């Protein structure tokens, strides 16, 4: 079926409402594209049936919009695959669908399938031991970040308009960054984790990936069931943090002019970042150890869960309690300091040019642990502080590969991120955001 | 036939050597865990947090619950 889909969800909805496209054609095209590219890019773990004859309901905000999500969400009658080789018997068959997915279903979205992910959501890349590793549509030699790897691949290649993932230490933002798309990590507790397999319950946040900020806003609005709150970007005050940040020169040369163009005020957040990163690591490894204890000792857990969980189980018991006990104090100190004269912070996300699979996939010939660590260098501390963050591509480096930063707002102020993100997208990328891309040969 | 010889090969592993390898693995894991904990301990110290002993129970004990309540004030 040879049609060109409109670039964004609002544009698709407009074309359907005006009768320029018909529902059955749009659904069939999206399903075929999802299946074809899904196989080519090894991004899909399960194809879901789609009702082509359902018909377009103009009152449903996502009617006719093709989505697919990380394989971490319960679907009624199907437990999440979690990137594992097989169900190891520690998940039961759910009788209901995860509430975030249910909200999208109720908004009329088409759920086309489940997407590959790092096993147990516990890795900064999408490399998997038992399932095929998804390919980066920007180039087969490039690594795909994790753990919501299939989500980023599917969005970047135009298999879907958007995808839900989860973020414990960057698992939405890192894959978004490596595939050159947008990723929104939401405020701790804003979106229910009901029906989402936990990695570290105190840090996990449901998030979304898309090629445009408009599409992220559509998904965000449907999942939170809030009417979108408009924010006046002219009134939004920004501040940035670059001094003392470890960025490679080829990233700094892209990011610095953009920030100075915003006329932002410079902050030094090093002390907050250092403390919150350490506390995030303590909470994460301790909760991984506690949650996966049985699987760690039976040898059924994946390598990353064993590596992190054993440290968590060996750590002094009071560390987790202490880290959670002072969490409010840390968040308050940070918010009072960083947001005293700013509504949105422009912060580092990407430290170096996008790495190759041979550099960050374990066991690869040029594997460099420092490059793997660089992928999540500036992510986890924001999970500890519970803040919303938007990963946003803002330019390209000398090799023509995307460079991303992250915007951070006060709790429950995602509308500030989306408003400033929309303006930056308009200025830097164009009205429709990122165009679908697939440089992988069939 | 080839399967049988393969099985025979597999069962000829020197048990002492296998046990040593297992012990080596345990030691390696232990060294890795100790190294990670030392690194975290030092990161805590450089962040001004002395957690060598648990903090005695105080009125601040409910702070972990208060984190969510604090975030909610921004709704």
Interface residues (C-beta under 8 A of the other chain):
Chain A: X187 X188 X189 X271 X274 X275 X277 X278 X279 X281 X282 X307 X310 X311 X314 X315 X316 X318 X319 X321 X322 X324 X325 X326 X327 X328 X329 X331 X332 X386 X410 X411 X412 X413
Chain B: X29 X32 X33 X36 X37 X40 X43 X44 X46 X47 X48 X49 X51 X53 X54 X55 X60 X61 X63 X64 X66 X67 X68 X69 X70 X71 X72 X74 X75
